[in-house]
Amino acid sequence: MKKVFIYYSYTGNGDIVSKKYMDNGYDVYKVTTKKRPIPKSFFFGMLIGGMLSGMNHKSKINDIDINLDEYDKIIIGSPIWNSKLACPTNAMLSQIEQKFNNKLANKDVSFVLYSGSG
Ligand SMILES: Cc1cc2nc3c(=O)[nH]c(=O)nc-3n(C[C@H](O)[C@H](O)[C@H](O)COP(=O)(O)O)c2cc1C
């Protein structure tokens, strides 16, 4: 059975999660953004990131260069921003939907979310 952990990480916690999956036989694919999705400063990053995620904004991401159709089990990883999915994850889901929507219907698809407060 082929399994993959496809995820986004802004500050690196998702990368730590991805290593656990890798150790457990998963392929791992990290989605990347075309540019920094929120300002570097903590204050403005939280402010703008919180506002954008509140609006379900989709960051500009690079093309997802993996064929999810090949996998039986797919886990999607995302940080929580302002109690919602991070903006790059919104874009990731749109791209996955566009590329693989009908093909994922019979697969085992689930989410893993990482947050600051549990
Ligand atoms: C813009 C922004 C908003 C966040 N909002 C929340 C939140 O509402 N609740 C929470 O528990 N953590 C929040 N966090 C913390 C992240 O969810 C947490 O640090 C997560 O582990 C980050 O994953 P990453 O390192 O893979 O990006 C926020 C972080 C950022 C950058």
The ligand as a Tripos MOL2 file, in Angstrom:
@<TRIPOS>MOLECULE
LIG
   31    33     1     0     0
SMALL
NO_CHARGES

@<TRIPOS>ATOM
      1 C1         -0.2990   33.5740   11.2340 C.3       1 LIG1
      2 C2         -0.3640   32.5060   12.3000 C.ar      1 LIG1
      3 C3         -1.5460   32.2800   12.9770 C.ar      1 LIG1
      4 C4         -1.6300   31.2790   13.9480 C.ar      1 LIG1
      5 N1         -2.8340   31.0570   14.5700 N.ar      1 LIG1
      6 C5         -2.9190   30.0420   15.4800 C.ar      1 LIG1
      7 C6         -4.1790   29.7640   16.1130 C.ar      1 LIG1
      8 O1         -5.2080   30.3790   15.8530 O.2       1 LIG1
      9 N2         -4.2160   28.7630   17.0330 N.ar      1 LIG1
     10 C7         -3.0990   28.0320   17.3530 C.ar      1 LIG1
     11 O2         -3.1990   27.1370   18.1840 O.2       1 LIG1
     12 N3         -1.9020   28.2740   16.7670 N.ar      1 LIG1
     13 C8         -1.7930   29.2580   15.8340 C.ar      1 LIG1
     14 N4         -0.5830   29.5030   15.2310 N.ar      1 LIG1
     15 C9          0.5860   28.6820   15.5910 C.3       1 LIG1
     16 C10         0.8420   27.5580   14.5750 C.3       1 LIG1
     17 O3         -0.3620   26.8770   14.2430 O.3       1 LIG1
     18 C11         1.8020   26.5400   15.1780 C.3       1 LIG1
     19 O4          2.9890   27.1560   15.5890 O.3       1 LIG1
     20 C12         2.1070   25.4230   14.1760 C.3       1 LIG1
     21 O5          2.7510   24.3710   14.8480 O.3       1 LIG1
     22 C13         3.0020   25.9350   13.0650 C.3       1 LIG1
     23 O6          3.3090   24.9130   12.1470 O.3       1 LIG1
     24 P1          4.5470   25.0850   11.1350 P.3       1 LIG1
     25 O7          5.7720   25.3020   11.9850 O.co2     1 LIG1
     26 O8          4.6050   23.7870   10.3880 O.co2     1 LIG1
     27 O9          4.2620   26.2560   10.2530 O.co2     1 LIG1
     28 C14        -0.4710   30.4970   14.2660 C.ar      1 LIG1
     29 C15         0.7220   30.7350   13.5780 C.ar      1 LIG1
     30 C16         0.7850   31.7110   12.5970 C.ar      1 LIG1
     31 C17         2.0820   31.9340   11.8420 C.3       1 LIG1
@<TRIPOS>BOND
     1     1     2 1
     2     2     3 ar
     3     2    30 ar
     4     3     4 ar
     5     4     5 ar
     6     4    28 ar
     7     5     6 ar
     8     6     7 ar
     9     6    13 1
    10     7     8 2
    11     7     9 ar
    12     9    10 ar
    13    10    11 2
    14    10    12 ar
    15    12    13 ar
    16    13    14 ar
    17    14    15 1
    18    14    28 ar
    19    15    16 1
    20    16    17 1
    21    16    18 1
    22    18    19 1
    23    18    20 1
    24    20    21 1
    25    20    22 1
    26    22    23 1
    27    23    24 1
    28    24    25 2
    29    24    26 1
    30    24    27 1
    31    28    29 ar
    32    29    30 ar
    33    30    31 1
@<TRIPOS>SUBSTRUCTURE
     1 LIG1         1 GROUP 0 **** ****
